[in-house]
Amino acid sequence: MNHRYLLDSWAILALVYEEKPAAGRIQELIHQASGGQAHLLLSVINLGEVFYIVGGRSGVPTAERIVDGVKRMPINLVPVDEHRVLAAARYKAAYPISYANAFAASAAAELDAILVTGDAELLALEGKIQLERITRA
């Protein structure tokens, strides 16, 4: 079965910083996507979040290298338009989550994707959207 997964910035950062066991699960999903057994998605807003977090920790050149690497992975970027901005705003208005997390949640709901995350804010939406919980040691 070919599942659709939406990764949030938490998942990408776990991969970037090799935080086990979460990084292993993301690597497994990337391998499945490379083989056509899974479809991976990432909101462009969450890609921006990865950039500013890595940039703040390690500098802009490192952030640019990481984002370039993510863009070469078998992950389809979900663009943002007015419809998606307002959908994310509805999640932000209804739940105590960050605006970037609202984009991940609303995109997962819209695209019928399983949101892969370990972010406590998003895990609190269990039952409202499809979630796969990953953890860092």
Secondary structure, DSSP 8 states (H G I E B T S, - for coil): --EEEEE-HHHHHHHHTT-TBHHHHHHHHHHHHHTTSEEEEEEHHHHHHHHHHHHHHH-HHHHHHHHHHHHHSSEEEE---HHHHHHHHHHHHHSS--HHHHHHHHHHHHTT-EEEE--HHHHTTBTTB-EEE--B-
